[in-house]
């Protein structure tokens, strides 16, 4: 990496060149007045040497500047290429109306649309019917953002073959110096698998809640009878026939409780597969 100092703004480069040029003219002329005679030939040669030296110096500084900027651009391009080589990431650009003007290869791969097909579409053309109203509201909000203001949202995309993918979108509202219009640049992260996993998890949790509610009375009934029987045995005077009958019922209730717990465990095991 170059150690040449970063100068990122054009006006800074212009001012730097102006200052160096003015200082060179002023001080080189003063040095010439001190070291040389008033001979026209000597002054002419000095001016020639001074001009060549100035051109060489500025050429070297320009080389360092261009090399540094090229290195920065090249490193940034490598970072972007590495980022979007991830099959779950893609890049898309929209014009002010929401028409697609650029898509990365990954977006085409995920949606099964070619780049040329996507460039004929409005962003809402990719939206499943059930999400269009919500997405139109979000897009209207984005159009009122200030320049260089970022946004993020969840977007569902309907592919060419009808399959629906879910994306996390990170974007920014910018301005194109080339076309002189507002543009939207967005990175798309495919989170379809994560969303499907969460849906399965939520569905499983709901099923388990329903199962727990459904099975709770099957467990409570024999448990209540067991508690009632033990209370009678402990706190009341009973003859042998009554005790024998209660113990028989206690045994039956214990078996019912055991069966209910086995059934509950079996159903929960099935849901966890």
N, C-alpha and C positions, 0 to 999 in steps of 0.2 A: 504494500500500500504506500502511496506517495506521501511524503511529509510536507508537501507544498500546502500552505494554508488554504482552507476552503473559502472561496468567495462565491456566494450563492446568488447574489442579486446583480443584474446587468448594470445598474447605475454605479455600483461599487467598482466594477471592473473599469467602467468608463472614467470615473474619477481617479482611480489608481493610475491609469494610463496617462491622463491629463497631467497629474502631479509629477510623475516621472519625466514626462516630456518637457514640461516647463522648467523644472529644476535642471534638467540636462542642458537645455539651451542657455539658461542664465549662467550657470556655474562653468560650463565648458567655454563660453565666450570670455568669461573673466580670467580663466586659466590661460586661454590663448593670448589675451592682452598682456599678461604677466611674463609669459615664457617666450613669446615670439616678437620679432621685430615688426616694423610696419611694412615689410616687403609683401607686395601683393601676391607673389608666387608662393611664399611660405604660408600666408594666410589661406590661399586657395587649397594648398595641399592639406593644411590642418583641417579645414572645413570638410574636405573629402574624407579624410581619415575619421573625423568625428561623426560624419553621417553614416559611414560604413559600420563603425563601432556601435552607433545607436541602433541601426537596423539589426545587427547581430544580437545585441542585448535584448531588444524587444522581441525578436524572433524566438530567442531562448525562453524568455518569460511566457510568451504565448504558447510555446510547446509544453511547458510545465503546466500551464493552466488547462490546455486541451487534454493533456494526458490525465490530469487529476479528475476533470469532469468526465472523461470517458471511463475512467476506472469506477467512479461513483455510479454512472449509468449502467455499466456492465455488471457491477455487483448487485445493483437493484434488480436488473433483469434476471439474474441468476436466482435471486431470492423469490421473485414472482414466479418464475418457471418451476422452482422447487415447490412453492406453495400450491400452485394449481396443477401440479402433476398428481396430487392426491385425487383419486377418482371421485371422492365425495365433495369436491370443491369445484366451483365454476364461476365465471365472470360474465356479467351482462351489462350492456349500456343501452339506455333508452333516451329518446329525444323528449322534448317538452310535452308532447302529446301522449307519450307512453308507448310509442312505436319502438320496436326493437331495432337497434342499429349495429349491434355487435354482440356476439356470443362466443364463449370459449368452447373448445372441442368437448369438454366434459359435459356441458349442458346439452349439446347435441346427442351425446352418448346416452345420457339419462332419459331424455324425452323421446328419443328415436326420430326426432325431426332433424333434417339437414340444416346447415347454416343458412342456406338460401331460403328454405321454407320458413325458418324462424324470423328472418328479416322482413318477411311480408306480414308478420303478425303484430297485433297490439298485445301488450303484456296481459290484459284481461282475457285474451283469446285462449290463453293456456290455463285459465282458472276453471275448475269444476263449477257447474251451475249452482250448487248449494253454497258456495263460498263467494260468489260474485258480488253480492250486495255489500258484504262486510269488507271485501277487498277494495271496492270502489270508494268507500268511505275513507279507508286508510290511504289510498292513492291521492284523494283530494286533500287530505291533511299534509301529505308529503309535498304537494305542489305549492303549498304556502310556506314552506320552510325557507329560511334565509340561505344565501349562497354559502357553500362549503359547510352546511349544517348536516350532521349525520342522522341516520335513522336505522331502526332495526324492527323486524317483524317476522311472523311465521306465514309462509306462503305455500299453498297447495297447488301443484301443477299437474295438469292432465296431459299425459304423453300421447304420442301419435296412435298407439295401440289401445288407448283407453285406460291404461294403468295410472294410478294417482300417486305422486311422490310428494313428500313434505320437505320443505326447505326452511332453514333459518337464514334470513337475508340481512346482511349488513351493508348499508349503502350511504351515499353522500350526494347531495344536490350541488352540481358544479356548473361551470360555464366553459364552452368550447371556443377557443380563440380562432379555430379554423372555420367553423360554420357560424360563429357569432350567435349561438343559441344556448339555452339552458339544456343541460343533459343530466342524467341520473346514472351513476356508476354503482353497481351492486355486486357483492360477492355472495354466492349461493352455496350454502352447506347442506348437503343431503342428510336429513335426520330421519328419514322414513323408518329405518330399522329401530331407532330409539323410540320413536312415537308409537310404533306397533308394539314394542315391548312394554311401554307404559300402559297402553290400552289393555294388553293381555293381563298385566299386573293388576290394573284397576278392576277388570272383569273378574279375575280370580279372587280378589279381596271381597268384591260384592257377593260372589258365590259363597265364599266362606262365611260372610256375615249372615246370609240367608240360611245357610246350613246350620250355623250355630243357633239361630233363632228357632228354626224348625225342630232341631233335635233337643233343645233345652228342656221342653216339657216332658220328653221321653225319659230324660235323666231325673228331672225333678220329682216326677210321680213316685217311682220306687224309693227314691231317697227320702221323700216325705214320709212314706209308710214306715221305712226303717227307723227314722227318728221317732215317729209316734210309738212304735212297738217298744223300742228301748226305753222310752219315757214311762210306758205302762209297767214294764218289768221292774224298773228301778224304783218307782214311786208309789206303787199300789200293791196291796196284799192280794195275791192271786193263788187259786188252788192249782194242783198239778195239771189238771185237764186244760185249764185256761193258759197256763204257761206253755204247755205242749202245743196248743193251737197257735199261740203267738209266735213261738219259735219256728213252727212250720211256715207261717206267713212271712216271718223274717227271712227264712231261707229262700222262699219264692221271690220276695222283693229283691234280695241280694242277687239272685240269678237274673232278674229283669234288669237290674242296674248294670250288671256285668255285660249283658247282651246289648243294652243301649250304648254302652261305652265302646264295645267292639264294633258296632255298626257305625258309630260316629267316627272312630279311628279309621275304619275302612273307607268311608266316603271322603275324609280329609286326605287320606293317602292317594286316592284316585284324583282329586283336584290338584295335588301338588306335582303330578307327573307331567 
